[in-house]
Amino acid sequence: MTDLHSDIITGLPPGKNASQPTYFAFAAQPDVATTATPLAPLPERLNDRYRLERLLGVGGMSAVYCAHDALRAQFGDPQPYVAIKVMNDSHAACPDANALLFSEFALTQHLHHPHVIRLYDYAVDGPSQRGFISMEWLQGAPLDRVIAECPQGVCWDLLQPLALAMLDAVVHAHLHGVVHGDLKPSNLMLGDNGLRLFDFGLAASNDARLLGLPRLQRERIAAWTPGYAALELLEGGEISQASDLFALACVLYELAGGQHPYHHCSAKQAKTQRLDRTLVCPPHLPRACWPALQLALKINSVARRISAQELRAAFSEANRPRWSRWLRPWHAPPNPI
């Protein structure tokens, strides 16, 4: 194991000596000794089924490929292509890499929503012993590209359905005890089948049924995206629904105005420069939505007193006339007997 891996993944909990390396990427650590094994190269075919054809994207911890699924093709599936996610070489050499990837699979598979990516399976390739996730192949444009192509922001007729789709996905995850942990435009894909939220690699759960899954020792891994990480995360706090909401609010602001609310500064920098005091309503956002979005953008988590459900309600109600809430369906009185 390289020094880099040792700094990030392995460590010594109380009572262990240097001859007993243990899992350190996770808060819940197995009480067994593990050692790193030489990393086998990623094969062109995984488990003699998935032929990796091209690289779709690379993140800080993983890579995603488009792959031809021989089993789907054998039985005549007209779309035999899937996406395959593997840990990249710098993390795959760590002894707990497969467990980390399985944790992401288990958390995401727990969610069933039209705006959350669909995962098919988790497996370990026999010859290379590298774990991988097979999932739907998303074809479309990530929201960072949409934002780049709309420097003045997205008009409300397009913004509202996009916002509601994003909020629906996050509300669903939160209701099922899953916090995404890395919401940002590049983890949201807009395609022919609508919007998809993906990449739950930094996710966590407070669902009792999922508490046995391996969890990242986040004090050892600074994996946040600075422009979207809430202040409490940068200060060593736990991810939460509130931190998800801050990141989502930044994305919504960008879509509505074409610019990041804090000019892509980190929350720490934004706090120091008091950038929250100069926020203005984006041009394509109805004024009725602004108080809720402004609340979600609060740098101080204590002041961020709003839920994803409440923010969704604000975006949903924006087109309704103010007086419509007092209207009730009219029903004819019953005929006298």
KOLBATOR-756868 format. One line per 2 residues: number of its first residue (from 0); for each residue z, y, x of N, C-alpha, C. Coordinates in steps of 0.2 Angstrom, whole numbers, plus 2048, in hexadecimal, padded with zeros to 3 digits. Example, Ala and Ser with C-alpha at 12.3 -4.5 7.8 and 13.67 -1.06 7.14 Angstrom:
BEGIN
0> 827 7E4 842 827 7EA 83E 827 7F0 842 | 823 7F5 840 824 7FB 844 827 800 840
This chain:
BEGIN
0> 800 7FA 804 800 800 800 800 806 804 | 7FC 80B 803 7FB 811 807 801 816 806
2> 802 81B 80A 808 81F 809 807 823 803 | 801 825 801 800 828 7FB 802 824 7F5
4> 801 81E 7F5 803 81A 7EF 80B 819 7EF | 80D 819 7F5 815 818 7F6 818 81E 7F3
6> 815 824 7F4 818 82A 7F2 818 82B 7EA | 812 828 7E7 811 829 7E0 814 823 7DC
8> 813 81D 7DE 814 817 7DA 81B 814 7DB | 81C 813 7E2 822 80F 7E3 828 813 7E6
10> 82E 810 7E5 834 813 7E7 83A 80F 7E7 | 83F 811 7E8 845 80D 7E8 84B 810 7E3
12> 84C 80C 7DE 851 80E 7D9 858 80C 7DC | 85D 80F 7D9 864 80E 7DC 865 806 7DD
14> 868 804 7E3 86A 7FD 7E4 864 7F9 7E7 | 85E 7FC 7E8 859 7F8 7EC 858 7FB 7F3
16> 856 7F6 7F7 855 7F8 7FE 84E 7F8 800 | 84C 7FB 806 845 7FC 807 841 7F6 807
18> 844 7F0 808 840 7EA 808 83E 7E7 801 | 840 7EB 7FC 83F 7E9 7F5 83B 7EE 7F1
20> 835 7EF 7F2 831 7F4 7EE 831 7F2 7E7 | 831 7F7 7E3 831 7F5 7DB 82C 7FA 7D8
22> 82B 7F8 7D2 827 7FD 7CE 82B 804 7CD | 827 809 7CF 82A 810 7CE 826 814 7CA
24> 820 812 7C8 81C 817 7C3 81F 817 7BC | 824 812 7BB 826 811 7B4 82E 813 7B3
26> 830 816 7AE 837 817 7AD 83A 810 7AC | 837 80C 7A8 83A 805 7A7 837 800 7AC
28> 83B 7FF 7B1 839 7FB 7B7 83B 7F4 7B7 | 836 7EF 7B8 838 7E8 7B8 83D 7E7 7BF
30> 841 7E3 7BE 846 7E1 7C4 843 7DC 7C8 | 83D 7DD 7CA 83A 7D8 7CF 837 7DB 7D4
32> 836 7D8 7DA 833 7DB 7E0 82B 7DA 7DF | 827 7DF 7E1 820 7DE 7E1 81D 7E1 7E7
34> 818 7DF 7E9 814 7E1 7EF 80D 7E3 7ED | 80A 7E7 7F1 803 7E9 7EF 7FF 7E4 7F3
36> 7F9 7E2 7EF 7F4 7DE 7F2 7EE 7E2 7F3 | 7EA 7DF 7F8 7E4 7E3 7FA 7DF 7E4 7F3
38> 7DD 7EA 7F3 7D9 7EB 7ED 7D2 7E8 7ED | 7D0 7E4 7E8 7C9 7E1 7E8 7C5 7E6 7E5
40> 7BE 7E6 7E7 7BA 7EB 7E5 7B8 7EA 7DD | 7B7 7EF 7DA 7B5 7EE 7D3 7AE 7EA 7D2
42> 7AE 7E5 7CF 7A8 7E1 7CE 7A3 7E4 7C9 | 79D 7E2 7CA 798 7E5 7C5 799 7E2 7BE
44> 79C 7DC 7BE 79D 7D8 7B7 7A4 7D7 7B7 | 7A7 7D9 7B2 7AE 7D7 7B0 7AF 7D1 7AC
46> 7B3 7CC 7AE 7B4 7C6 7AB 7AD 7C3 7A8 | 7A8 7C4 7AC 7A1 7C1 7AB 79F 7C3 7A4
48> 7A1 7C9 7A1 79F 7CB 79B 79D 7D2 79B | 7A0 7D7 79E 79F 7DE 79E 79B 7E0 7A4
50> 795 7E2 7A4 791 7E4 7A9 791 7EC 7AA | 794 7EE 7AF 795 7F5 7B0 78E 7F8 7B1
52> 78C 7FD 7AE 785 800 7AF 786 807 7B1 | 78A 80B 7AF 78A 812 7B2 791 815 7B1
54> 793 819 7B5 799 81D 7B5 799 823 7B0 | 79D 823 7AB 79E 828 7A6 7A2 82E 7A8
56> 7A8 82C 7AB 7AC 832 7AD 7B2 82F 7B2 | 7B5 834 7B5 7BA 832 7BA 7C0 837 7B9
58> 7C6 834 7B8 7CC 838 7B7 7D0 838 7BD | 7D6 83A 7BD 7DB 83A 7C2 7DD 833 7C4
60> 7DE 82F 7BF 7E0 828 7C0 7DB 823 7BE | 7D6 824 7BB 7D2 81F 7B8 7CA 821 7B8
62> 7C6 81C 7B7 7BF 81D 7B6 7BC 819 7B0 | 7B7 81C 7AD 7B4 819 7A7 7AD 818 7A8
64> 7AB 812 7A6 7A4 80F 7A7 7A1 80E 7A0 | 79A 80E 7A0 796 80B 79B 795 804 79D
66> 796 7FF 798 795 7F8 79A 791 7F5 795 | 78D 7F0 797 78A 7EC 792 78E 7E5 791
68> 78F 7E4 78A 794 7DF 788 78F 7D9 787 | 790 7D4 78B 78B 7CE 78A 78D 7CA 784
70> 793 7CA 782 795 7C6 77C 792 7CA 776 | 792 7D0 775 78F 7D4 770 788 7D3 770
72> 785 7D3 776 77E 7D2 776 77C 7CB 774 | 780 7C6 776 77E 7BF 774 77E 7BE 76D
74> 782 7C1 769 782 7C0 762 77E 7C6 75E | 77A 7C9 761 775 7CD 75E 778 7D4 75C
76> 77D 7D7 75F 780 7DD 75D 77B 7E2 760 | 778 7E7 75B 773 7EC 75D 776 7F1 762
78> 77C 7F1 762 77F 7F6 767 784 7F2 76C | 782 7EF 771 786 7EB 775 789 7EF 77B
80> 78A 7F5 77A 78D 7F9 77F 794 7FC 77E | 798 7FB 782 79F 7FE 781 7A1 802 787
82> 7A6 805 787 7A9 809 78D 7AF 805 790 | 7AF 805 796 7B4 801 79A 7B8 806 79E
84> 7BF 805 79D 7C3 80A 7A1 7C7 806 7A6 | 7C7 808 7AD 7CB 804 7B2 7CF 80A 7B6
86> 7D4 807 7B9 7D7 80C 7BE 7D3 80D 7C4 | 7D3 814 7C6 7CF 815 7CC 7D2 812 7D2
88> 7CE 812 7D8 7D0 80E 7DE 7D7 810 7E0 | 7D8 817 7E0 7DE 819 7E3 7E5 817 7DF
90> 7E4 815 7D9 7EA 813 7D5 7E9 80B 7D4 | 7E3 808 7D4 7E3 801 7D2 7E6 7FD 7D7
92> 7E7 7FF 7DE 7EA 7FB 7E3 7F2 7FB 7E2 | 7F5 7FF 7DD 7FC 7FF 7DC 7FE 7F8 7D8
94> 803 7F5 7D9 805 7EF 7D6 806 7F0 7CE | 807 7F6 7CC 808 7F6 7C5 803 7FA 7C1
96> 7FD 7FA 7C4 7F7 7FD 7C1 7F5 7FA 7BB | 7F5 7F3 7BB 7F2 7F0 7B4 7F7 7F1 7AF
98> 7FE 7F1 7B0 803 7F2 7AB 802 7F9 7A8 | 801 7FE 7AD 800 805 7AA 7FA 806 7A6
100> 7F4 802 7A7 7EE 802 7A3 7F0 7FF 79C | 7F3 7F9 79D 7F5 7F6 796 7F9 7FA 792
102> 7FE 7FE 795 802 802 791 7FE 807 78D | 7F9 80A 790 7F4 80F 78D 7F0 80B 787
104> 7EE 805 788 7EB 801 783 7EF 800 77D | 7F5 7FE 77E 7FA 7FC 779 7FC 802 775
106> 7FD 808 778 7FE 80E 774 7F8 810 770 | 7F2 810 773 7EC 813 76F 7EA 80E 76A
108> 7EB 807 76B 7E9 803 766 7EE 803 760 | 7F4 806 761 7F9 807 75C 7F6 80C 756
110> 7F1 810 758 7EE 815 754 7E8 813 751 | 7E7 814 74A 7E1 813 747 7DF 819 743
112> 7DA 81D 746 7D8 823 743 7D1 824 744 | 7CD 827 740 7C6 828 741 7C5 82D 747
114> 7CA 831 749 7C9 836 74E 7CD 834 754 | 7CF 82E 755 7D2 82B 75B 7CD 826 75D
116> 7CC 826 764 7C8 821 767 7CA 81A 765 | 7C5 815 764 7C7 80E 762 7C7 80A 768
118> 7CC 806 76A 7CD 802 76F 7CB 7FB 76D | 7C8 7F7 771 7C6 7F0 76F 7CB 7EB 772
120> 7CC 7EB 779 7D0 7E6 77C 7D2 7E8 783 | 7D7 7E5 785 7DA 7E6 78C 7D9 7DF 78F
122> 7D7 7DF 795 7D6 7D8 799 7D7 7DA 7A0 | 7D7 7D4 7A4 7D8 7D5 7AB 7D2 7D0 7AE
124> 7CE 7D3 7B2 7C8 7D0 7B5 7CB 7CA 7BA | 7C9 7C4 7B9 7CC 7BF 7BD 7CB 7BF 7C5
126> 7C5 7C0 7C7 7C4 7C0 7CE 7C7 7C6 7D2 | 7C7 7CC 7CF 7C9 7D2 7D2 7D0 7D4 7D0
128> 7D3 7D1 7CA 7D9 7D2 7C8 7DA 7DA 7C6 | 7D5 7DD 7C4 7D5 7E4 7C2 7D5 7E4 7BA
130> 7DA 7E8 7B7 7DB 7E8 7B0 7D5 7ED 7AE | 7D4 7EC 7A7 7CF 7F1 7A4 7D0 7F1 79D
132> 7CE 7F7 79A 7CE 7F8 793 7C6 7F8 790 | 7C5 7F4 78B 7BE 7F5 788 7BF 7F9 782
134> 7BB 7FE 780 7BB 803 77B 7B5 805 778 | 7B5 809 773 7AE 80C 770 7AB 810 775
136> 7A5 810 776 7A1 815 77B 7A0 81B 777 | 7A3 821 779 7A2 827 776 79C 82B 778
138> 798 82D 774 792 830 776 792 837 773 | 792 83C 777 792 843 774 794 848 779
140> 797 84D 777 799 853 77C 7A0 854 77C | 7A3 854 781 7AB 855 782 7AB 85D 780
142> 7B1 85E 77D 7B2 865 77A 7B2 86A 780 | 7B3 868 786 7B3 86D 78B 7AC 870 78C
144> 7A7 86B 78B 7A0 86D 78B 79E 872 785 | 7A1 870 77F 7A0 874 779 7A2 87B 77A
146> 7A8 87C 77D 7AB 882 77E 7A7 886 783 | 7A5 883 789 7A0 886 78E 79A 889 78B
148> 797 885 786 791 887 783 792 88C 77D | 798 88E 77B 79A 893 776 79F 898 779
150> 79C 89C 77E 7A1 8A1 781 7A4 8A6 77C | 7A1 8A7 776 7A4 8AB 771 7A9 8A8 76C
152> 7A9 8A1 76D 7AD 89D 768 7A9 89A 763 | 7AB 895 760 7A8 891 75A 7A9 895 754
154> 7A4 895 750 7A5 898 749 7A9 894 745 | 7AD 898 740 7B2 894 73C 7AF 88E 738
156> 7A9 88F 736 7A6 889 732 7A6 883 736 | 7A5 883 73D 7A5 87E 741 7AC 87C 744
158> 7B0 882 745 7B6 881 748 7BB 87E 743 | 7BB 87F 73D 7C0 87C 738 7C0 875 738
160> 7BA 872 737 7BA 86A 737 7BC 867 73E | 7BA 86B 743 7BC 868 74A 7C3 868 74B
162> 7C6 86E 749 7CE 86F 749 7D1 86A 745 | 7CF 869 73F 7D2 864 73B 7D2 85D 73D
164> 7CC 85B 740 7CB 854 743 7D0 853 749 | 7D1 858 74D 7D5 858 753 7DD 858 750
166> 7DE 85C 74C 7E5 85C 749 7E7 855 745 | 7E2 853 742 7E3 84C 73E 7E5 847 743
168> 7E1 847 749 7E2 841 74E 7E9 842 751 | 7EB 848 752 7F2 849 756 7F7 848 751
170> 7F6 84A 74A 7FB 849 745 7FC 841 744 | 7F7 83E 744 7F7 836 744 7FB 833 749
172> 7F9 835 74F 7FD 833 755 804 834 755 | 806 83A 753 80D 83C 753 811 838 74E
174> 80E 837 748 811 834 742 812 82C 744 | 80E 82A 749 80F 823 74C 813 823 752
176> 816 828 754 81B 828 75A 817 829 760 | 811 82B 760 80D 82B 767 80C 833 768
178> 80E 834 76F 80C 83B 771 807 83A 776 | 801 83E 776 7FB 83D 77A 7FD 83F 781
180> 800 845 782 802 847 789 7FD 84A 78D | 7F6 84A 78B 7F1 84D 790 7EB 850 78B
182> 7ED 854 786 7E8 857 782 7E5 85C 785 | 7DE 85C 785 7DA 861 788 7D3 860 786
184> 7CE 865 787 7C7 864 784 7C4 85E 787 | 7C5 85C 78D 7C1 857 790 7C3 850 78D
186> 7C9 850 789 7CB 84A 786 7CA 84A 77F | 7C5 84E 77D 7C3 84E 776 7BB 84E 776
188> 7B8 849 772 7B1 848 772 7AE 849 76C | 7A9 84D 76B 7A5 84F 765 79F 84B 765
190> 79E 846 761 797 843 761 795 842 75A | 790 83D 759 78D 83C 752 792 839 74D
192> 797 836 750 79C 833 74B 7A2 837 74B | 7A1 83D 74C 7A7 842 74C 7AB 843 752
194> 7B1 846 751 7B5 847 757 7B9 841 759 | 7BB 840 75F 7BF 83A 761 7C4 83D 767
196> 7CA 83C 766 7CF 83D 76B 7D0 837 76F | 7D0 837 776 7D0 831 77A 7D5 833 780
198> 7D5 82E 784 7D9 82E 78B 7E0 82F 789 | 7E4 82A 787 7EB 82A 786 7EF 827 78D
200> 7EC 829 793 7EF 826 799 7F5 829 79A | 7F7 82F 798 7FE 832 799 802 832 793
202> 800 82E 78E 804 82E 788 80A 82B 788 | 80F 82C 783 815 829 783 817 828 77B
204> 81C 824 77A 81E 822 773 825 822 772 | 827 824 76C 82E 824 76A 82F 81E 765
206> 829 81B 763 82A 815 75E 82E 810 761 | 832 80D 75D 837 808 760 833 802 762
208> 82D 800 75E 829 7FA 760 826 7FB 766 | 825 801 769 821 802 76F 825 804 775
210> 82C 804 774 830 806 77A 831 801 780 | 82F 7FB 77E 82F 7F6 784 829 7F7 789
212> 824 7FB 787 81E 7FC 78B 820 7FF 792 | 81C 7FE 797 81E 802 79D 81C 809 79C
214> 820 80D 7A0 820 815 79F 81F 818 7A6 | 81C 81D 7A6 81B 821 7AD 822 824 7AF
216> 823 824 7B5 829 827 7B8 826 82E 7B9 | 826 833 7B4 822 839 7B4 825 83E 7BA
218> 82B 83D 7BC 82E 841 7C1 82A 840 7C7 | 827 83A 7C8 824 839 7CE 81C 83A 7CE
220> 819 83B 7C8 812 83C 7C8 811 843 7C4 | 80E 847 7C7 80C 84E 7C4 805 84D 7C2
222> 804 84B 7BC 7FD 849 7BA 7FB 84E 7B4 | 7FE 854 7B3 7FD 858 7AE 7F7 85C 7B0
224> 7F3 85F 7AB 7ED 863 7AB 7F0 86A 7AA | 7F1 86E 7B0 7F5 875 7B0 7F3 879 7AA
226> 7ED 87A 7A8 7EB 87F 7A3 7ED 87D 79C | 7EF 876 79B 7F1 874 794 7F8 871 794
228> 7FB 870 79A 802 86D 79A 807 873 798 | 80B 871 793 811 875 791 816 877 796
230> 819 87C 796 81E 87E 79B 823 879 79C | 826 876 797 82B 871 798 829 86B 79C
232> 822 869 79C 820 864 7A0 81F 866 7A7 | 81D 86C 7A9 81D 86E 7B0 824 86F 7B3
234> 829 870 7AE 830 870 7B1 833 86A 7B1 | 830 864 7B0 832 85E 7B0 835 85B 7AA
236> 833 85E 7A4 836 85B 79E 831 855 79B | 834 852 796 830 84D 793 82A 84F 78F
238> 825 84B 78E 820 84D 78A 822 84C 783 | 820 850 77E 822 850 777 81D 852 772
240> 81E 852 76C 819 854 767 818 85C 768 | 81D 85F 76A 81D 866 76C 818 868 771
242> 818 864 777 814 865 77C 80D 863 77B | 80C 85E 776 805 85C 774 802 862 770
244> 807 865 76C 804 86B 768 802 871 76C | 806 872 771 804 878 775 7FD 877 778
246> 7FC 871 77B 7F5 86F 77E 7F0 870 778 | 7F1 86D 772 7EC 86D 76D 7EB 875 76B
248> 7F0 879 76B 7EF 880 769 7EB 883 76E | 7EB 882 774 7E7 885 779 7E0 883 778
250> 7DE 87D 776 7D8 87A 775 7D5 87E 76F | 7D9 87E 76A 7D7 882 763 7D5 889 765
252> 7D9 88C 769 7D8 893 76B 7D1 894 76E | 7D0 890 773 7CA 890 777 7C4 88F 772
254> 7C4 88A 76E 7BF 889 769 7BD 88F 765 | 7C3 893 763 7C2 898 75E 7C0 89F 762
256> 7C1 89F 768 7C0 8A5 76C 7BB 8A5 772 | 7BA 89E 774 7B6 89D 77A 7BA 89E 781
258> 7C1 8A0 780 7C5 8A1 786 7CB 89E 785 | 7CE 89C 78B 7D5 899 78B 7DA 89E 789
260> 7DF 89D 785 7E4 8A2 784 7E7 8A5 78A | 7E8 8A1 78F 7EC 8A3 795 7E8 8A3 79B
262> 7E1 8A4 79A 7DC 8A5 79F 7DD 89F 7A4 | 7DE 899 7A2 7DF 893 7A5 7E4 893 7AB
264> 7E9 898 7AA 7EF 898 7AE 7F4 892 7AC | 7F8 890 7B0 7FD 88B 7AE 802 88F 7A9
266> 806 88B 7A6 80B 88E 7A1 810 892 7A5 | 812 890 7AB 816 893 7B0 813 89A 7B1
268> 80D 89A 7B3 80A 8A1 7B5 809 8A5 7AF | 808 8A2 7A9 807 8A6 7A3 80E 8A9 7A1
270> 813 8A6 7A2 81A 8A8 7A1 81C 8AE 7A6 | 81A 8AD 7AC 81C 8B2 7B1 818 8B9 7B0
272> 812 8B8 7AE 80D 8BE 7AC 80E 8C0 7A5 | 812 8BD 7A1 813 8BF 79A 80D 8BF 796
274> 808 8BA 797 802 8BA 794 802 8B9 78D | 808 8B6 78A 809 8B4 783 809 8BB 77F
276> 80B 8C0 783 80C 8C7 77F 806 8CA 77E | 800 8C8 781 7FA 8CB 780 7F5 8C7 77C
278> 7F7 8C2 779 7F3 8BD 775 7F0 8C1 76F | 7EA 8C0 76E 7E7 8C3 767 7E4 8BE 764
280> 7E3 8BF 75D 7DF 8BA 759 7D8 8B9 75B | 7D6 8B3 75D 7CF 8B2 75F 7CA 8B4 759
282> 7C4 8B6 75B 7BF 8B9 756 7BD 8B5 750 | 7BD 8AE 752 7BA 8A9 74C 7C0 8A6 748
284> 7C6 8A8 74A 7CC 8A5 746 7CE 8AA 740 | 7CE 8A7 73A 7D1 8AB 735 7D8 8AD 736
286> 7DA 8B4 734 7E0 8B6 735 7E6 8B2 733 | 7E4 8AF 72D 7E9 8AA 72A 7EC 8A5 72F
288> 7E7 8A3 733 7E9 89D 738 7ED 8A0 73E | 7ED 8A6 73F 7EF 8A9 746 7F7 8A8 747
290> 7FB 8A9 742 802 8A9 743 804 8A1 745 | 801 89C 742 802 895 743 800 894 74A
292> 7FA 896 74C 7F7 894 753 7FB 898 758 | 7FD 89E 757 801 8A2 75C 808 89F 75D
294> 80B 89C 758 811 898 758 810 892 75D | 80B 88E 75C 80A 888 760 808 88A 767
296> 806 890 768 805 892 76F 80B 895 773 | 810 895 770 816 898 773 818 894 77A
298> 819 898 77F 81A 894 785 821 891 785 | 826 894 782 82D 892 782 82D 88C 77C
300> 82F 886 77E 82E 881 779 833 882 773 | 839 885 774 83D 887 76F 83A 88B 76A
302> 836 890 76C 833 894 767 82D 891 764 | 82B 88B 766 825 888 763 827 884 75D
304> 829 887 758 82C 884 752 826 883 74D | 822 87E 74F 81D 87C 74A 81A 875 74C
306> 819 871 747 816 86A 748 80F 86A 747 | 80C 865 749 804 864 748 803 864 741
308> 807 861 73D 805 861 735 805 868 733 | 80A 86C 735 80A 873 733 804 877 735
310> 802 876 73B 7FC 879 73E 7F6 877 73A | 7F5 871 739 7F0 86E 735 7F0 872 72E
312> 7F5 872 72B 7F5 876 724 7F3 87D 725 | 7F4 880 72A 7F2 887 72B 7EA 887 72B
314> 7E7 883 72F 7E0 882 730 7DD 880 72A | 7E0 87C 726 7DD 879 720 7DD 87E 71A
316> 7E2 882 71A 7E3 887 714 7DF 88E 716 | 7DC 88E 71C 7DA 895 71D 7D4 898 719
318> 7D0 893 716 7CB 895 712 7CD 897 70A | 7D3 895 709 7D5 895 702 7D7 89D 700
320> 7D5 89F 6FB 7D8 8A6 6F9 7DF 8A6 6F8 | 7E2 8AC 6FA 7EA 8AC 6FA 7ED 8AA 6F3
322> 7E9 8AC 6EE 7EC 8AB 6E8 7EB 8A4 6E5 | 7E7 8A0 6E8 7E6 899 6E6 7EC 895 6E5
324> 7F1 896 6EA 7F7 892 6EA 7FA 892 6E3 | 7F9 898 6DF 7FD 899 6D9 7F9 896 6D3
326> 7F3 894 6D4 7EF 891 6CF 7F1 88A 6CE | 7F1 888 6C8 7F2 881 6C6 7ED 87E 6C1
328> 7EB 878 6C2 7E6 876 6BD 7E8 877 6B6 | 7E3 879 6B2 7E5 87A 6AB 7E4 874 6A6
330> 7E8 872 6A2 7E7 86D 69E 7E8 86F 697 | 7E4 86D 692 7E4 86E 68B 7EB 86C 688
332> 7EE 86F 684 7F4 86D 681 7F3 867 67C | 7F8 863 67C 7F6 85D 677 7F5 85E 670
334> 7F1 85B 66D 7F0 85C 666 7F6 85A 662 | 7F8 85F 65D 7FD 85D 659 7FC 857 655
336> 802 853 654 801 84D 650 802 84F 648
